[in-house]
Amino acid sequence: MLESMGLPLPAESLIITAALYCATTHKLDIYWVAGAAVIGAIMGDNFGFLIGKALGFRMLRRYGGKVGLTPERLLVGRYIFRRHGGVVVFFGRFIAVLRVFVALLAGANHMPWHTFLFYNALGGILWAGGYSLCTYYLGHEVLQLSGPIAYGAAALAVAGIAGGFFFLKKNEHRLIAEAQEAAEKDASLKH
């Protein structure tokens, strides 16, 4: 729960360790462990979303320029979360660095809560439940598989993040124009 709220903690390792403990000692019921992991992941992301919604955008607007987040880039971030926020929230669950920040960013970019909740819950169930139950049923084989799979997943995540960064950089002006057009359209619909 704390990792999903935005604190960089090793939740994935904790879930795997708890599931292995269940598998080797049978002193804990794996379904309780999986349930606690799923509930913690979903609840933590919801708290992170609320924190991001309450404080995030103001802080990004105020201090974002120091890390290259211009008002135009913030507008693009909001636009991307409106158009593809569900996908970002769902797949962000499976990328360690993004998992820590995705809920805060979704809240800061004012993603609709009901959309966030659906994709967050789906990602939390598959991530936390999947890790715990797969680890339990595969047992020690997971330790042998997790190294190569983790390296492969990390390489894919780095490639995806780098590809996304280059795409955004190459298409920044077009995305800014689309985001401004969408913002103007939203403003005219409200009036």
For each residue, the residues with C-beta under 8 A, 3 or more apart:
1: 4 5 40 41 43 44 47
2: 5 7 9 11 44
3: 7 8 9 10 11 44 99 100
4: 1 11 40 41 42 43 44 45 47 48 99 100 103 124
5: 1 2 44 45 47 48 51 103
6: 48 51 100 101 103 104
7: 2 3 100
8: 3 100
9: 2 3 14
10: 3 13 14
11: 2 3 4 14 15 37 40 41 99
12: 15 16 96 131
13: 10 16 17
14: 9 10 11 17 18
15: 11 12 18 19 33 37 128 131 132 135
16: 12 13 19 20 131 132 135 142 146
17: 13 14 20 21
18: 14 15 21 22 28 33 37 132
19: 15 16 22 23 30 33 34 131 132 133 135 136
20: 16 17 23 24 135 136 139 140 142 143
21: 17 18 24 25 27 28
22: 18 19 25 26 27 28 29 30 33 136
23: 19 20 26 30 135 136 137 139
24: 20 21 139
25: 21 22 28
26: 22 23
27: 21 22
28: 18 21 22 25 32 33
29: 22 32 33
30: 19 22 23 33 34 132 133 136
31: 34 35
32: 28 29 35 36
33: 15 18 19 22 28 29 30 36 37 132
34: 19 30 31 37 38 128 129 132 133 136
35: 31 32 38 39
36: 32 33 39 40
37: 11 15 18 33 34 40 41 128 129 131 132
38: 34 35 41 42 124 125 128 129
39: 35 36 42 43
40: 1 4 11 36 37 43 44 128
41: 1 4 11 37 38 44 45 93 123 124 127 128
42: 4 38 39 45 46 120 121 124 125
43: 1 4 39 40 46 47
44: 1 2 3 4 5 40 41 47 48 103
45: 4 5 41 42 48 49 89 102 103 116 120 124
46: 42 43 49 50 103 117 120
47: 1 4 5 43 44 50 51 103
48: 4 5 6 44 45 51 52 102 103 104 107
49: 45 46 52 53 103 104 106 107 111 113 116 120
50: 46 47 53 54 107
51: 5 6 47 48 54 55 56 104 107
52: 48 49 55 56 57 103 104 105 106 107 108 109
53: 49 50 56 57 107 108 110
54: 50 51 107
55: 51 52 58 59 108
56: 51 52 53 59 60 104 105 107 108 109
57: 52 53 60 61 74 108 109 110
58: 55 61 62
59: 55 56 62 63 64 108
60: 56 57 63 64 69 74 108
61: 57 58 64 71 74
62: 58 59
63: 59 60 66 67
64: 59 60 61 67 68 69 70 73 74
65: 68 69 70
66: 63
67: 63 64
68: 64 65 73
69: 60 64 65 73 74 77
70: 64 65 73 74
71: 61 74 75
72: 75 76 172 176 179
73: 64 68 69 70 76 77 172 176
74: 57 60 61 64 69 70 71 77 78
75: 71 72 78 79 176 179 180 183
76: 72 73 79 80 168 172 175 176 179
77: 69 73 74 80 81 105 109
78: 74 75 81 82 109 110 179 183
79: 75 76 82 83 175 178 179 182 183
80: 76 77 83 84 85 88 109 175
81: 77 78 84 85 88 105 106 109 110 111
82: 78 79 85 109 111 182
83: 79 80
84: 80 81 87 88
85: 80 81 82 88 89 106 109 111 112 115 116 119
86: 89 90 115 116 118 119
87: 84 90 91 119
88: 80 81 84 85 91 92 102 105 106
89: 45 85 86 92 93 102 103 106 111 116 119 120 123
90: 86 87 93 119 120 122 123
91: 87 88 94 95 98 123
92: 88 89 95 98 99 101 102 123
93: 41 89 90 99 102 120 123 124 126 127
94: 91 99 123 127 153
95: 91 92 98 99 157 160 161
96: 12 99 100 157
97: 100 101 157
98: 91 92 95 101 102 157 161
99: 3 4 11 92 93 94 95 96 102
100: 3 4 6 7 8 96 97
101: 6 92 97 98 104 105
102: 45 48 88 89 92 93 98 99 105 106
103: 4 5 6 44 45 46 47 48 49 52 89 106 107 116 120
104: 6 48 49 51 52 56 101 107 108
105: 52 56 77 81 88 101 102 108 109
106: 49 52 81 85 88 89 102 103 109 111 116
107: 48 49 50 51 52 53 54 56 103 104 110 111 116
108: 52 53 55 56 57 59 60 104 105
109: 52 56 57 77 78 80 81 82 85 105 106
110: 53 57 78 81 107
111: 49 81 82 85 89 106 107 115 116
112: 85 115 116
113: 49 116 117
114: 117 118
115: 85 86 111 112 118 119
116: 45 49 85 86 89 103 106 107 111 112 113 119 120
117: 46 113 114 120 121
118: 86 114 115 121 122
119: 85 86 87 89 90 115 116 122 123
120: 42 45 46 49 89 90 93 103 116 117 123 124
121: 42 117 118 124 125
122: 90 118 119 125 126
123: 41 89 90 91 92 93 94 119 120 126 127
124: 4 38 41 42 45 93 120 121 127 128 129
125: 38 42 121 122 128 129 130
126: 93 122 123 129 130
127: 41 93 94 123 124 130 131
128: 15 34 37 38 40 41 124 125 131 132
129: 34 37 38 124 125 126 132 133
130: 125 126 127 133 134
131: 12 15 16 19 37 127 128 134 135
132: 15 16 18 19 30 33 34 37 128 129 135 136
133: 19 30 34 129 130 136 137
134: 130 131 137 138 142
135: 15 16 19 20 23 131 132 138 139 142
136: 19 20 22 23 30 34 132 133 139
137: 23 133 134
138: 134 135 141 142 145
139: 20 23 24 135 136 142
140: 20 143 144
141: 138 144 145
142: 16 20 134 135 138 139 145 146
143: 20 140 146 147
144: 140 141 147
145: 138 141 142 148 149
146: 16 142 143 149 150
147: 143 144 150 151
148: 145 151 152
149: 145 146 152 153
150: 146 147 153 154
151: 147 148 154 155
152: 148 149 155 156
153: 94 149 150 156 157
154: 150 151 157 158
155: 151 152 158 159
156: 152 153 159 160
157: 95 96 97 98 153 154 160 161
158: 154 155 161 162
159: 155 156 162 163
160: 95 156 157 163 164
161: 95 98 157 158 164 165
162: 158 159 165 166
163: 159 160 166 167
164: 160 161 167 168
165: 161 162 168 169
166: 162 163 169 170
167: 163 164 170 171
168: 76 164 165 171 172 175
169: 165 166 172
170: 166 167
171: 167 168 174 175
172: 72 73 76 168 169 175 176
173: 176 177
174: 171 177 178
175: 76 79 80 168 171 172 178 179
176: 72 73 75 76 172 173 179 180
177: 173 174 180 181
178: 79 174 175 181 182
179: 72 75 76 78 79 175 176 182 183
180: 75 176 177 183 184
181: 177 178 184 185
182: 79 82 178 179 185 186
183: 75 78 79 179 180 186 187
184: 180 181 187 188
185: 181 182 188 189
186: 182 183 189 190
187: 183 184 190 191
188: 184 185 191
189: 185 186
190: 186 187
191: 187 188
